[in-house]
Amino acid sequence: MYAQEVKSTGKGIKSLDEMEPDERAFQEKIDANIKIEPKDWMPEGYRKNLIRQISQHAHSEIVGQLPEGNWITRAPSLDRKAILLAKVQDEAGHGLYLYCAAETLGVSRDQMTEQLLAGKAKYSSIFNYPTLTWADIGAIGWLVDGAAIMNQVPIQRCSFGPYSRAMIRVCKEESFHQRQGYDIMMKLAAGTDEQKEMAQDALNRWWWPSLMMFGPPDAESVHSAQSMAWKIKMNTNDELRQKFVDQTVPQAEYLGLKVPDDDLKWNDEKDGYDFGEIDWAEFYEILKGNGPCNKERIGARQKAWTDGEWFREGLMAHAKKREARKVAAE
């Protein structure tokens, strides 16, 4: 299996024969679908790659609360407020699960947060777009969480045990989030002309950023080949993007909405949709920090970090006192 992957990627990954004994035993364990646990031996590259991916995922869950959080008080009904509040709370929980998974690899939550605030760690580009109307909350649930599910369901089978297990609960809750968003879009699409226009406008603005969520094209992806060989990733970016388009276009048609892509058409030969070229220049500009809400999002996280300093200090002081009493008692 591994040899075939190396041959197909052509990325210069070591073959089994080129590996040191520990590396070879590690790779054979992965090929046998045996989970890697935190205390197991692992290559340093595997550890670093996991920290990068899991921390980016955790940061995305935490930053992802911001576009929706400011709509909790403006939701159109008490039910919608309660549902959105529950969803935002879920996202905070997902971030905590993932930070815990990353901490098993020897990095602290404080270190990961500091890397985010310093711009050294990334989060999903999608959360740098503004939420202009209530329909955007529907589009985020339907499209953004739908893309997240497409990404995350395969990670339940990834090689690293803590990450794999964390994804089980995350995916169950994300499926609720997607249904919540689609329900909002259904109500708007079946409503007044103004409401349907609002739904269409949200789809127009969130469609292409949602396709960017899967990452750059496979030919430009720096980490994909090695991550797939190590089963940190189970599918390529382009495979997941295609699957998302094939699944989502019929949902848009059911709503009576038009996907904003004039090149979109069904291709019988590949049993899937052909779709237009993504504006990758926009994607890379956002990664550089030049998106519509990059500064606002990081600013909000920096403020939260600064405002919470007194609480963190209190927790540490309490922990030190408990430890001192424990030592004294012994």
PyMOL commands that set and color helices and strands:
alter all, ss='L'
color gray80, all
select helices_A, chain A and resi 2-9+16-18+21-31+44-63+65-69+78-103+109-117+125-128+134-152+154-157+161-189+193-212+218-220+224-229+237-255+280-287+294-307+309-329
alter helices_A, ss='H'
color red, helices_A
select strands_A, chain A and resi 265-267+272-274
alter strands_A, ss='S'
color yellow, strands_A
deselect
rebuild
show_as cartoon
